[in-house]
């Protein structure tokens, strides 16, 4: 939303490709050549998604793969382009993607935190590279923006994905990275790419959160989205100081372990003397509901309206989380953060973006001793009070001003060699 709003001020944003396209659950953007009639794509996708649960599903999928069934999104971005060109007239979803890219002057690829060279490859990363490659093939200018670029801390560098990214990014202009660690990584490991460094687009919400953070109601029941969780009703009071604890992408793979260790974090956090609320910042953080039940803690669900969610985090006394964008939302209101590990360097680098004096990324599966260290840091932040909050808000405001440069950087990079019809803006995106 933040990136879209910024682009709209300079461009005619005529098309968008939703994040649901990244998933194999999207009809017409998953497997092709399945031996199934196109109208039964959803049946085959069900088999693919559940192939590990039922042997017969896996047998059917492997049988189809033997006769040429494959994911339209390939490890090789050039093959993804060939697949799109070959099947755009046969599959509605593929045709829609092709038409959207073909009908614009500029393709803006929102890199987000997906460009992690993991094994197995992230389909999100392969999809983004495929979209950039399609734009280049169709003669469009392609901007790769607001991105993290990283090796995977768990599996190391996937050389195939790294090589594909290096080739594609060398043909994108501009390449805008959101943190210095990504910037230095690209400069060192991808010398053909000329990157720029601009903070994450969400920092541009500083004025929005600054306005809304004073408008959340004292009674949390008024913010409960449908379906209302009865176990939370009457338990959330925003009129008193509170602490929020969120999840992490690094925790979602092991539900039982996540529940055990986050319960420990919550119990330790309660020793600080404030009410603690769990914030389900991502759909995959559903394990926090089990933490809530185990620790007797209220939780704020993932489908809470985004501006309300941002205001809640911005008003907290402290936020403990391994989630990148929720930590930015908290920081826009001056809330000090305890940063947990994630699936890349994002949380470590965010502390540098926010100019924290003490850079420490705590493990998501923290031991009791590490939790004690975590709470010691938290006490220090709480003792610093409004002085620290104003400093964090001041840094966030500077990052906001810097992030607002992004559309102008795109224009400066491509305007010299692109001619487009200027209709109420610079061109169609």
VOPAGU-2260 file (C-alpha; in pm, 1 decimal, decimal comma):
REM VOPAGU-2260
SITE   aa  ch    i         X         Y         Z
SITE  UNK   A    0       0,0       0,0       0,0
SITE  UNK   A    1     276,9     244,8      90,0
SITE  UNK   A    2     470,9     179,6    -231,1
SITE  UNK   A    3     154,8     194,7    -442,3
SITE  UNK   A    4      54,2     528,1    -288,6
SITE  UNK   A    5     396,9     674,8    -361,3
SITE  UNK   A    6     402,2     557,2    -721,5
SITE  UNK   A    7      53,5     694,5    -782,2
SITE  UNK   A    8     178,3    1045,6    -713,6
SITE  UNK   A    9     414,4    1032,2   -1012,1
SITE  UNK   A   10     276,8     765,4   -1244,5
SITE  UNK   A   11     -49,9     628,3   -1376,8
SITE  UNK   A   12     -59,4     293,5   -1197,2
SITE  UNK   A   13    -277,1     109,5   -1444,9
SITE  UNK   A   14    -208,8    -253,1   -1352,3
SITE  UNK   A   15    -106,1    -455,3   -1048,4
SITE  UNK   A   16     -19,4    -820,4    -989,7
SITE  UNK   A   17    -138,2    -942,3    -651,7
SITE  UNK   A   18      73,9   -1139,6    -411,3
SITE  UNK   A   19    -163,7   -1435,0    -441,5
SITE  UNK   A   20      -2,2   -1498,5    -781,1
SITE  UNK   A   21     310,7   -1613,5    -596,1
SITE  UNK   A   22     131,6   -1919,7    -464,8
SITE  UNK   A   23      67,3   -2249,6    -636,1
SITE  UNK   A   24    -288,3   -2222,1    -506,0
SITE  UNK   A   25    -369,8   -1966,3    -777,2
SITE  UNK   A   26    -559,2   -2119,8   -1069,7
SITE  UNK   A   27    -385,7   -2065,1   -1401,2
SITE  UNK   A   28     -59,6   -1954,2   -1241,5
SITE  UNK   A   29      56,6   -2290,3   -1117,7
SITE  UNK   A   30     108,5   -2610,5   -1313,8
SITE  UNK   A   31      75,5   -2627,6   -1692,1
SITE  UNK   A   32      50,3   -2932,1   -1922,3
SITE  UNK   A   33    -128,8   -3122,1   -1647,6
SITE  UNK   A   34    -330,6   -3358,3   -1872,8
SITE  UNK   A   35    -635,9   -3206,2   -1698,7
SITE  UNK   A   36    -881,7   -2977,0   -1881,6
SITE  UNK   A   37    -807,7   -2615,1   -1787,0
SITE  UNK   A   38   -1134,0   -2578,1   -1598,3
SITE  UNK   A   39   -1006,3   -2845,0   -1357,1
SITE  UNK   A   40    -679,5   -2664,0   -1277,3
SITE  UNK   A   41    -796,2   -2630,2    -920,3
SITE  UNK   A   42    -819,4   -3008,9    -883,9
SITE  UNK   A   43    -460,8   -3062,3    -994,6
SITE  UNK   A   44    -336,2   -2778,3    -773,5
SITE  UNK   A   45    -509,5   -2947,5    -479,7
SITE  UNK   A   46    -314,6   -3264,2    -558,7
SITE  UNK   A   47      14,8   -3070,8    -582,9
SITE  UNK   A   48     -35,9   -2881,4    -258,1
SITE  UNK   A   49    -128,4   -3199,2     -68,9
SITE  UNK   A   50     104,6   -3444,6    -244,0
SITE  UNK   A   51     307,8   -3503,9      73,9
SITE  UNK   A   52      -4,0   -3599,6     267,1
SITE  UNK   A   53    -137,1   -3868,7      34,4
SITE  UNK   A   54      70,6   -4115,2    -167,8
SITE  UNK   A   55    -193,5   -4139,3    -437,3
SITE  UNK   A   56    -179,3   -3759,0    -486,1
SITE  UNK   A   57     197,0   -3772,7    -526,5
SITE  UNK   A   58     167,4   -4061,8    -771,7
SITE  UNK   A   59     -79,3   -3868,1    -990,8
SITE  UNK   A   60     139,5   -3556,3    -988,0
SITE  UNK   A   61     455,9   -3752,4   -1073,8
SITE  UNK   A   62     269,9   -3930,8   -1351,9
SITE  UNK   A   63     163,4   -3595,2   -1497,2
SITE  UNK   A   64     516,0   -3455,7   -1456,4
SITE  UNK   A   65     653,8   -3750,4   -1651,7
SITE  UNK   A   66     437,5   -3640,8   -1944,9
SITE  UNK   A   67     539,6   -3274,3   -1920,6
SITE  UNK   A   68     341,7   -3113,3   -1639,1
SITE  UNK   A   69     544,0   -2839,5   -1470,3
SITE  UNK   A   70     518,5   -2518,6   -1275,2
SITE  UNK   A   71     489,5   -2217,2   -1504,6
SITE  UNK   A   72     741,3   -2045,4   -1273,2
SITE  UNK   A   73    1083,5   -2193,2   -1340,7
SITE  UNK   A   74    1423,4   -2180,7   -1174,1
SITE  UNK   A   75    1540,7   -2014,5   -1495,5
SITE  UNK   A   76    1363,6   -1678,4   -1549,3
SITE  UNK   A   77    1408,7   -1716,6   -1926,9
SITE  UNK   A   78    1211,0   -2041,5   -1914,3
SITE  UNK   A   79     940,0   -1869,5   -1708,7
SITE  UNK   A   80     911,9   -1615,1   -1991,5
SITE  UNK   A   81     893,6   -1892,1   -2253,4
SITE  UNK   A   82     620,8   -2065,3   -2052,3
SITE  UNK   A   83     418,1   -1744,6   -2026,0
SITE  UNK   A   84     448,5   -1676,0   -2397,3
SITE  UNK   A   85     358,1   -2032,7   -2488,8
SITE  UNK   A   86      54,8   -2066,0   -2259,0
SITE  UNK   A   87     -85,4   -1712,6   -2234,5
SITE  UNK   A   88    -368,0   -1802,5   -2472,8
SITE  UNK   A   89    -446,6   -2132,5   -2301,4
SITE  UNK   A   90    -454,9   -2032,8   -1934,3
SITE  UNK   A   91    -657,8   -1734,1   -1818,7
SITE  UNK   A   92    -427,7   -1644,0   -1529,3
SITE  UNK   A   93    -114,5   -1655,7   -1743,8
SITE  UNK   A   94    -282,5   -1448,2   -2012,4
SITE  UNK   A   95    -382,6   -1184,1   -1757,7
SITE  UNK   A   96     -25,6   -1158,8   -1629,6
SITE  UNK   A   97     108,9   -1123,2   -1984,0
SITE  UNK   A   98    -142,6    -853,0   -2073,5
SITE  UNK   A   99     -71,9    -652,8   -1759,3
SITE  UNK   A  100     301,5    -645,6   -1828,8
SITE  UNK   A  101     253,4    -585,5   -2200,7
SITE  UNK   A  102      19,9    -288,2   -2150,7
SITE  UNK   A  103     252,9     -65,3   -1947,1
SITE  UNK   A  104     561,2     147,2   -2006,1
SITE  UNK   A  105     736,4      58,3   -1682,0
SITE  UNK   A  106     730,9    -256,8   -1470,1
SITE  UNK   A  107     799,5    -196,9   -1099,9
SITE  UNK   A  108     895,2    -520,2    -923,1
SITE  UNK   A  109     841,1    -495,1    -548,1
SITE  UNK   A  110    1129,8    -703,6    -416,0
SITE  UNK   A  111    1015,9    -695,2     -51,0
SITE  UNK   A  112    1191,5    -954,1     166,7
SITE  UNK   A  113    1152,7   -1233,2     -87,2
SITE  UNK   A  114    1487,3   -1225,6    -268,4
SITE  UNK   A  115    1653,3   -1479,6     -39,9
SITE  UNK   A  116    1865,6   -1740,0    -218,4
SITE  UNK   A  117    1736,0   -2037,3     -22,3
SITE  UNK   A  118    1726,4   -2412,1     -88,2
SITE  UNK   A  119    1472,1   -2519,1    -197,2
SITE  UNK   A  120    1415,2   -2197,5    -392,4
SITE  UNK   A  121    1143,6   -1961,5    -277,0
SITE  UNK   A  122     873,1   -1952,9    -540,7
SITE  UNK   A  123     819,2   -1586,2    -455,4
SITE  UNK   A  124    1176,2   -1505,1    -558,8
SITE  UNK   A  125    1146,2   -1704,9    -881,3
SITE  UNK   A  126     814,0   -1535,9    -962,5
SITE  UNK   A  127     961,2   -1187,1    -914,4
SITE  UNK   A  128    1260,5   -1271,3   -1133,6
SITE  UNK   A  129    1025,8   -1414,6   -1396,1
SITE  UNK   A  130     816,1   -1095,3   -1399,1
SITE  UNK   A  131    1126,5    -879,6   -1434,3
SITE  UNK   A  132    1253,8   -1102,2   -1715,9
SITE  UNK   A  133     915,4   -1084,4   -1891,2
SITE  UNK   A  134     920,0    -704,6   -1878,5
SITE  UNK   A  135    1271,9    -696,6   -2019,8
SITE  UNK   A  136    1175,6    -941,9   -2296,0
SITE  UNK   A  137     880,4    -721,0   -2392,8
SITE  UNK   A  138    1103,0    -414,9   -2417,8
SITE  UNK   A  139     976,8    -248,2   -2100,3
SITE  UNK   A  140    1185,0     -60,5   -1851,5
SITE  UNK   A  141    1201,4    -258,7   -1528,0
SITE  UNK   A  142    1263,8    -112,3   -1181,8
SITE  UNK   A  143    1342,7    -356,2    -903,0
SITE  UNK   A  144    1264,2    -168,1    -581,9
SITE  UNK   A  145    1214,8    -177,8    -205,3
SITE  UNK   A  146    1408,4    -500,9    -182,9
SITE  UNK   A  147    1616,8    -712,9      45,3
SITE  UNK   A  148    1878,4    -936,4    -121,5
SITE  UNK   A  149    2036,1   -1207,3      90,4
SITE  UNK   A  150    2179,4   -1554,4     116,5
SITE  UNK   A  151    1973,1   -1786,1     335,7
SITE  UNK   A  152    2106,2   -1807,6     694,1
SITE  UNK   A  153    1980,5   -2167,2     722,4
SITE  UNK   A  154    2069,0   -2328,6     387,6
SITE  UNK   A  155    2338,7   -2097,1     253,6
SITE  UNK   A  156    2346,8   -1959,3     -99,3
SITE  UNK   A  157    2151,0   -2134,2    -370,8
SITE  UNK   A  158    2388,5   -2076,4    -661,8
SITE  UNK   A  159    2123,8   -2132,5    -930,4
SITE  UNK   A  160    1888,1   -1870,7    -787,6
SITE  UNK   A  161    2179,0   -1634,5    -716,9
SITE  UNK   A  162    2301,9   -1661,9   -1077,3
SITE  UNK   A  163    1951,1   -1604,2   -1213,3
SITE  UNK   A  164    1908,1   -1296,7    -992,7
SITE  UNK   A  165    2246,3   -1161,5   -1094,8
SITE  UNK   A  166    2157,3   -1189,2   -1464,4
SITE  UNK   A  167    1811,7   -1034,1   -1431,0
SITE  UNK   A  168    1905,3    -753,0   -1192,2
SITE  UNK   A  169    2189,7    -647,5   -1421,7
SITE  UNK   A  170    1921,2    -557,0   -1678,0
SITE  UNK   A  171    1695,3    -371,7   -1432,6
SITE  UNK   A  172    1732,6       1,0   -1386,2
SITE  UNK   A  173    1706,9     116,6   -1116,1
SITE  UNK   A  174    1771,9    -148,7    -850,9
SITE  UNK   A  175    1669,9       4,1    -518,1
SITE  UNK   A  176    1754,4    -180,2    -196,1
SITE  UNK   A  177    1601,1    -107,0     141,9
SITE  UNK   A  178    1895,7    -172,4     376,4
SITE  UNK   A  179    2272,7    -125,5     371,9
SITE  UNK   A  180    2353,5    -494,7     418,0
SITE  UNK   A  181    2162,3    -577,1      97,0
SITE  UNK   A  182    2327,5    -280,6     -74,4
SITE  UNK   A  183    2679,3    -393,2      16,0
SITE  UNK   A  184    2594,4    -753,7     -73,7
SITE  UNK   A  185    2486,8    -656,2    -425,2
SITE  UNK   A  186    2784,9    -425,3    -477,6
SITE  UNK   A  187    3026,7    -702,8    -378,3
SITE  UNK   A  188    2860,5   -1012,9    -522,9
SITE  UNK   A  189    2686,9    -864,9    -830,2
SITE  UNK   A  190    2930,2    -608,3    -975,5
SITE  UNK   A  191    2722,8    -573,5   -1295,3
SITE  UNK   A  192    2435,5    -428,3   -1090,4
SITE  UNK   A  193    2436,5     -61,1    -988,9
SITE  UNK   A  194    2219,4     -39,8    -675,1
SITE  UNK   A  195    2067,8     254,7    -493,1
SITE  UNK   A  196    1984,4     262,7    -121,9
SITE  UNK   A  197    1646,3     393,7      -3,7
SITE  UNK   A  198    1466,9     294,3     320,8
SITE  UNK   A  199    1160,5      72,4     307,1
SITE  UNK   A  200     851,0     236,9     161,4
SITE  UNK   A  201     653,4     174,3     480,0
SITE  UNK   A  202     847,4     456,0     646,3
SITE  UNK   A  203     638,6     693,2     431,5
SITE  UNK   A  204     344,7     609,1     658,5
SITE  UNK   A  205     503,4     820,6     931,7
SITE  UNK   A  206     239,5    1098,3     902,4
SITE  UNK   A  207     -44,5     844,3     889,7
SITE  UNK   A  208      64,3     659,8    1204,2
SITE  UNK   A  209     151,8     988,9    1373,0
SITE  UNK   A  210    -210,9    1092,5    1322,5
SITE  UNK   A  211    -380,4     761,2    1399,2
SITE  UNK   A  212    -181,7     656,2    1705,4
SITE  UNK   A  213    -382,0     893,7    1922,1
SITE  UNK   A  214    -714,3     765,7    1789,6
SITE  UNK   A  215    -728,1     403,1    1906,2
SITE  UNK   A  216   -1015,5     341,5    2151,1
SITE  UNK   A  217    -942,3     241,0    2508,4
SITE  UNK   A  218   -1167,4     -64,7    2476,2
SITE  UNK   A  219   -1002,2    -321,3    2250,8
SITE  UNK   A  220   -1338,5    -486,8    2182,7
SITE  UNK   A  221   -1412,7    -203,9    1937,5
SITE  UNK   A  222   -1126,3    -319,0    1715,4
SITE  UNK   A  223   -1202,6    -691,0    1714,6
SITE  UNK   A  224   -1248,2    -797,5    1348,1
SITE  UNK   A  225   -1488,9   -1061,7    1226,3
SITE  UNK   A  226   -1509,7   -1334,9    1341,3
SITE  UNK   A  227   -1481,4   -1193,7    1693,7
SITE  UNK   A  228   -1272,1   -1417,5    1918,0
SITE  UNK   A  229   -1480,4   -1449,1    2233,3
SITE  UNK   A  230   -1175,0   -1540,1    2439,8
SITE  UNK   A  231   -1039,2   -1187,4    2379,7
SITE  UNK   A  232   -1352,3    -986,1    2453,0
SITE  UNK   A  233   -1319,5    -761,0    2756,2
SITE  UNK   A  234    -948,6    -833,6    2796,6
SITE  UNK   A  235    -774,7    -565,1    2589,7
SITE  UNK   A  236    -742,6    -220,0    2744,6
SITE  UNK   A  237    -542,5      33,7    2544,1
SITE  UNK   A  238    -590,7     308,8    2803,3
SITE  UNK   A  239    -312,0     157,9    3015,7
SITE  UNK   A  240      53,4     102,9    2912,0
SITE  UNK   A  241     108,5    -230,5    2740,6
SITE  UNK   A  242     372,6    -441,8    2566,2
SITE  UNK   A  243     322,6    -629,6    2237,4
SITE  UNK   A  244     486,3    -957,6    2139,9
SITE  UNK   A  245     475,8   -1067,3    1774,1
SITE  UNK   A  246     594,8   -1371,1    1581,0
SITE  UNK   A  247     870,8   -1448,3    1331,7
SITE  UNK   A  248     908,0   -1625,7     997,6
SITE  UNK   A  249    1188,7   -1828,1    1154,8
SITE  UNK   A  250     948,5   -1975,9    1412,3
SITE  UNK   A  251     661,6   -2096,9    1194,3
SITE  UNK   A  252     823,4   -2422,8    1082,7
SITE  UNK   A  253     807,7   -2584,8    1426,0
SITE  UNK   A  254     475,3   -2519,8    1599,3
SITE  UNK   A  255     545,9   -2699,6    1927,4
SITE  UNK   A  256     890,6   -2545,0    1971,0
SITE  UNK   A  257     757,1   -2201,8    1880,7
SITE  UNK   A  258     478,8   -2229,8    2139,6
SITE  UNK   A  259     725,4   -2339,0    2407,2
SITE  UNK   A  260     979,9   -2062,1    2350,7
SITE  UNK   A  261     737,4   -1777,2    2281,2
SITE  UNK   A  262     546,9   -1872,4    2595,9
SITE  UNK   A  263     873,3   -1827,0    2783,1
SITE  UNK   A  264     923,2   -1484,0    2622,0
SITE  UNK   A  265     570,5   -1380,5    2719,7
SITE  UNK   A  266     607,4   -1494,9    3080,6
SITE  UNK   A  267     938,0   -1308,7    3111,0
SITE  UNK   A  268     787,7    -997,6    2949,7
SITE  UNK   A  269     505,8    -994,7    3205,6
SITE  UNK   A  270     770,2    -947,0    3476,1
SITE  UNK   A  271     821,9    -593,9    3339,8
SITE  UNK   A  272     497,7    -489,8    3507,1
SITE  UNK   A  273     283,8    -410,0    3202,9
SITE  UNK   A  274      -4,4    -590,4    3036,4
SITE  UNK   A  275     123,3    -805,0    2747,2
SITE  UNK   A  276     -70,6    -858,7    2423,1
SITE  UNK   A  277      21,7   -1100,6    2146,7
SITE  UNK   A  278       0,6    -954,6    1795,6
SITE  UNK   A  279     -59,3   -1196,2    1510,0
SITE  UNK   A  280     132,3    -992,9    1250,2
SITE  UNK   A  281     127,2   -1259,8     979,6
SITE  UNK   A  282    -114,4   -1541,2     901,5
SITE  UNK   A  283     163,4   -1792,8     963,0
SITE  UNK   A  284     198,6   -1665,8    1321,3
SITE  UNK   A  285    -112,4   -1862,2    1414,8
SITE  UNK   A  286      99,7   -2049,3    1672,4
SITE  UNK   A  287      63,3   -1736,6    1887,9
SITE  UNK   A  288    -297,5   -1840,2    1957,1
SITE  UNK   A  289    -163,0   -2148,5    2131,7
SITE  UNK   A  290      80,4   -1925,8    2320,4
SITE  UNK   A  291    -215,1   -1708,3    2423,2
SITE  UNK   A  292    -405,3   -2009,3    2556,3
SITE  UNK   A  293    -102,3   -2146,8    2739,8
SITE  UNK   A  294      -5,0   -1817,2    2906,5
SITE  UNK   A  295    -350,9   -1667,8    2959,1
SITE  UNK   A  296    -269,6   -1375,0    2730,5
SITE  UNK   A  297    -503,2   -1185,3    2498,4
SITE  UNK   A  298    -408,6   -1167,1    2131,8
SITE  UNK   A  299    -479,5    -923,1    1850,7
SITE  UNK   A  300    -565,2   -1122,6    1534,9
SITE  UNK   A  301    -404,5   -1091,5    1193,6
SITE  UNK   A  302    -718,3    -953,2    1026,3
SITE  UNK   A  303    -722,9    -641,2    1242,6
SITE  UNK   A  304    -748,3    -336,7    1009,6
SITE  UNK   A  305    -397,0    -229,3     912,2
SITE  UNK   A  306    -415,3     131,6    1034,1
SITE  UNK   A  307    -555,1      17,8    1368,7
SITE  UNK   A  308    -282,9    -247,4    1392,5
SITE  UNK   A  309     -18,3      15,4    1319,9
SITE  UNK   A  310    -159,8     249,0    1583,1
SITE  UNK   A  311    -162,5     -33,2    1841,1
SITE  UNK   A  312     205,4    -107,1    1783,1
SITE  UNK   A  313     294,7     264,3    1770,7
SITE  UNK   A  314     138,5     314,8    2116,1
SITE  UNK   A  315     296,9      12,9    2285,9
SITE  UNK   A  316     566,7      68,1    2548,0
SITE  UNK   A  317     773,3    -208,5    2385,7
SITE  UNK   A  318     748,2    -446,6    2089,5
SITE  UNK   A  319     921,8    -787,1    2081,2
SITE  UNK   A  320     910,8    -941,8    1734,4
SITE  UNK   A  321    1090,3   -1098,5    1440,6
SITE  UNK   A  322     859,3    -932,0    1186,7
SITE  UNK   A  323    1007,2    -653,2     973,0
SITE  UNK   A  324     715,0    -431,2     875,1
SITE  UNK   A  325     534,5    -449,7    1211,2
SITE  UNK   A  326     861,0    -334,7    1371,6
SITE  UNK   A  327     864,8     -35,0    1135,1
SITE  UNK   A  328     501,7      45,4    1224,7
SITE  UNK   A  329     595,4      35,3    1593,2
SITE  UNK   A  330     898,7     256,7    1530,9
SITE  UNK   A  331     690,4     521,1    1352,2
SITE  UNK   A  332     529,8     590,6    1688,9
SITE  UNK   A  333     858,6     572,8    1878,1
SITE  UNK   A  334     802,4     226,5    2027,4
SITE  UNK   A  335    1139,3      64,0    2112,8
SITE  UNK   A  336    1179,1    -287,1    1974,9
SITE  UNK   A  337    1346,9    -607,9    2081,3
SITE  UNK   A  338    1442,4    -776,8    1754,3
SITE  UNK   A  339    1408,4   -1153,4    1713,5
SITE  UNK   A  340    1571,7   -1353,4    1434,5
SITE  UNK   A  341    1405,4   -1399,9    1097,7
SITE  UNK   A  342    1462,9   -1582,7     768,5
SITE  UNK   A  343    1736,6   -1343,4     647,7
SITE  UNK   A  344    1935,1   -1045,6     774,4
SITE  UNK   A  345    1628,3    -819,2     777,0
SITE  UNK   A  346    1591,0    -771,6    1153,0
SITE  UNK   A  347    1961,4    -710,4    1210,5
SITE  UNK   A  348    1977,0    -459,1     928,2
SITE  UNK   A  349    1658,9    -283,5    1044,6
SITE  UNK   A  350    1829,8    -195,9    1371,3
SITE  UNK   A  351    2098,5     -18,2    1169,0
SITE  UNK   A  352    1834,5     162,4     961,3
SITE  UNK   A  353    1674,7     281,3    1287,1
SITE  UNK   A  354    2017,5     378,5    1429,6
SITE  UNK   A  355    2002,1     162,3    1741,8
SITE  UNK   A  356    2312,3     195,0    1960,7
SITE  UNK   A  357    2294,3    -168,5    2068,1
SITE  UNK   A  358    2259,9    -411,1    1774,5
SITE  UNK   A  359    2135,7    -745,9    1900,5
SITE  UNK   A  360    1920,8   -1002,7    1718,0
SITE  UNK   A  361    1786,0   -1248,1    1971,9
SITE  UNK   A  362    1709,8   -1607,6    1866,2
SITE  UNK   A  363    1344,3   -1693,1    1818,4
SITE  UNK   A  364    1394,3   -2008,5    2021,5
SITE  UNK   A  365    1558,4   -1821,6    2305,8
SITE  UNK   A  366    1681,0   -2000,3    2616,6
SITE  UNK   A  367    1583,3   -1880,7    2964,0
SITE  UNK   A  368    1917,7   -1702,5    2993,4
SITE  UNK   A  369    1869,6   -1530,7    2656,8
SITE  UNK   A  370    1519,8   -1427,2    2760,6
SITE  UNK   A  371    1668,6   -1273,8    3076,4
SITE  UNK   A  372    1913,1   -1078,5    2859,2
SITE  UNK   A  373    1622,2    -972,9    2640,3
SITE  UNK   A  374    1428,0    -845,3    2942,0
SITE  UNK   A  375    1736,0    -661,7    3068,7
SITE  UNK   A  376    1753,7    -468,1    2740,7
SITE  UNK   A  377    1379,0    -407,8    2760,5
SITE  UNK   A  378    1409,5    -260,0    3111,7
SITE  UNK   A  379    1676,6     -21,4    2987,8
SITE  UNK   A  380    1453,0      93,4    2701,0
SITE  UNK   A  381    1155,1     139,5    2932,7
SITE  UNK   A  382    1365,4     338,1    3179,2
SITE  UNK   A  383    1470,8     577,0    2900,7
SITE  UNK   A  384    1103,8     658,3    2848,9
SITE  UNK   A  385     996,1     945,0    2625,3
SITE  UNK   A  386    1352,4    1050,4    2547,9
SITE  UNK   A  387    1415,2     723,1    2365,3
SITE  UNK   A  388    1072,6     730,1    2199,4
SITE  UNK   A  389    1134,0    1076,0    2057,4
SITE  UNK   A  390    1471,6     967,7    1925,5
SITE  UNK   A  391    1319,1     666,8    1747,3
SITE  UNK   A  392    1042,2     884,3    1602,3
SITE  UNK   A  393    1297,1    1139,6    1484,6
SITE  UNK   A  394    1498,0     871,6    1302,7
SITE  UNK   A  395    1178,3     730,8    1152,2
SITE  UNK   A  396    1082,8    1074,6    1025,7
SITE  UNK   A  397    1421,1    1106,7     850,5
SITE  UNK   A  398    1375,7     761,8     696,7
SITE  UNK   A  399    1030,7     874,6     579,8
SITE  UNK   A  400    1178,4    1175,1     399,6
SITE  UNK   A  401    1443,6     954,1     238,4
SITE  UNK   A  402    1191,8     688,2     132,9
SITE  UNK   A  403     982,7     951,8     -45,2
SITE  UNK   A  404    1266,9     985,1    -297,3
SITE  UNK   A  405    1188,7     650,0    -458,7
SITE  UNK   A  406     961,0     763,9    -746,5
SITE  UNK   A  407    1200,5    1044,2    -839,8
SITE  UNK   A  408    1495,2     804,8    -842,7
SITE  UNK   A  409    1303,7     580,3   -1083,6
SITE  UNK   A  410    1229,1     876,8   -1309,0
SITE  UNK   A  411    1587,1    1004,8   -1297,3
SITE  UNK   A  412    1725,3     662,8   -1388,8
SITE  UNK   A  413    1501,2     591,8   -1686,2
SITE  UNK   A  414    1378,2     926,8   -1819,6
SITE  UNK   A  415    1690,3     988,8   -2025,6
SITE  UNK   A  416    1629,6     696,9   -2262,1
SITE  UNK   A  417    1252,6     638,5   -2248,0
SITE  UNK   A  418     980,2     834,0   -2424,8
SITE  UNK   A  419     624,0     786,6   -2302,2
SITE  UNK   A  420     301,6     973,3   -2345,6
SITE  UNK   A  421     253,1    1194,2   -2041,8
SITE  UNK   A  422    -110,0    1172,5   -1948,2
SITE  UNK   A  423    -164,0    1313,7   -1600,6
SITE  UNK   A  424     168,1    1169,1   -1489,7
SITE  UNK   A  425     492,4    1029,0   -1618,6
SITE  UNK   A  426     370,8     706,2   -1779,1
SITE  UNK   A  427     179,1     383,2   -1726,4
SITE  UNK   A  428     314,0     148,0   -1458,9
